Amino acid sequence: MRVRFHGAAGEVTGSLHRLEYEDRQVLLDCGLIQGGGNEDARNAAGFGFDPRQLDAVVVSHAHIDHCGRLPLLVKRGYSGPIYMTAATADLLRIMLEDSARLAAADAERETRARQRRGEGKVEPLYLLRDVIDTLKQVKPLEYGERREILPGLTLRFEDAGHIIGAAIVELVYQQRGKRKTLVFSGDIGPNAAPILRDPTAMHEADLVLMESTYGDRCHRNRADTVKELGAVLRQAREDGGNVLIPAFAVGRTQEILYWMARYFREWELEQWQINLDSPMALKVTELYQRHINLFDREAKELFAKGLNPFAMPNLRLISDVQDSMALNKRASGQIIIAGSGMCTGGRIKHHLRHNLWRENCDVVFVGYQAARTLGRQLVDGAEFVTIYGEKIRVRARRHTVGGLSAHADQNQLAAWYGHFHQRPPVCLIHGEDAARRALKEKLEAEFRAEVRLPKPGQVAKF
């Protein structure tokens, strides 16, 4: 058996890996590439294999960098089953419909610009009808359920603790006395994060594909991070401006609201108008409430007491475009939580365009910012950025609150790997090279593990 790497091998986004054995092919994830300047061309390019030759697709979770090219895969001929957890299946519709709408809007905007230059039309990556076709092929499984998806090949999902529905993927091939086990971590969540359960410990594997997003660093203590967030909000209130929080619609938004509700009085949040300006985040937040059975004990107890962190008295849920635009008429008193988390699209870009030049504005980054994204430019201290063709001077204060990550840090990743018996070989993926190298050194030193850093096109045999 072998795994061929096509994406997220040396970078964080664009998850795409292919299991090959005998005459069978199983695709692990089919994610959108984000950032880099040439992402549109890379996303539209060929996959490096014929989608019509795939026998099955397995998706770890519904973040767009893990599922965002599924409709393109179907559009180009894949007609087989797409396996994921039941909660991921619920999320997938929201994520892909939003992705299709954004792609259509971007294509329309680029077409207008090109037509003014006498150039041709731009086609979106895929359409809503491609999303509908994709959803028809989804086959949901519950955590812990074992299902034979191909002759001799059994699939099992376990909780990854990353976002609602996120899974660790186990594929076991057993035929003619042979047994091989592949474990794909997907994205591993941190221990003791609010709302969701801790990631499941796995014990048996012949090869492990493990994410390494934060392989070169350790997060701040979560309690200290929450205190820092409160201090930033209190200082911002004294400064008299707006607070912008770019946040992923899935996971990060819900955690931010959780902490705001929990410390509502201590942080004097009644003095703010809190705006959740993301139609997708609104749908996701509603979905979270339908999957309370997947929450950890503390979150279940909170809901059982009737304390809903998603229903604060001054929380305004904004879906209408006109209401979103109206937010930019006010220069103070607002907390605006909007996507996308890396500022690559969505409504946050409009709010940044209207607020970055204000000295009393605060921008709070609560998640990972991939290389060459607008979010990374701002985190790295850029004095000027370009948004929708307009060059903007950045005077706003920028805060990086890293302890709220939905990803495990270096120590937590190493601890997760440490549960495996016999210390199987591990391929580090979903991380930039510096992060992968650092985690490789730690795993080698701590466990004497055989660690590989695959590049696109390379193969790992097991």
Protein Blocks (a to p, Z undefined) as FASTA:
>chain_A
ZZddfbhphiaghpacdddehjbccdehjaddeehjjmmmmmmmcehiafklpfbdcdfb
lcfklmmmmmmmmmnopabdcdddfklmmmmmmmmmmmmmmmmmmmmmmmmmmmmnopac
dddfbdfklmmmmmmmpccddehiacdfbghiacddddehlaghiacddddddeehiacd
dddekjaddehiahiacddddfbdfbdcddfklmmbccddfklmmmmmmmmmmmmmmnop
acdddddfbhjlmmmmmmmmmmmmmnopmmpccddddfklmmmmmmmmmmmmmpcfklmm
mmmnopafklcfklccdfbfklmmmmmmpcghiacddddfkopgcjklmmmmmmmmpmkb
ccddfbdcdehiaklmmmnopabdceehiacddfbdcdddfklccbdcfklmmmmmmmpg
hiiadddehiafklmmmmmmmmmmmnopacddddehiacdZZ
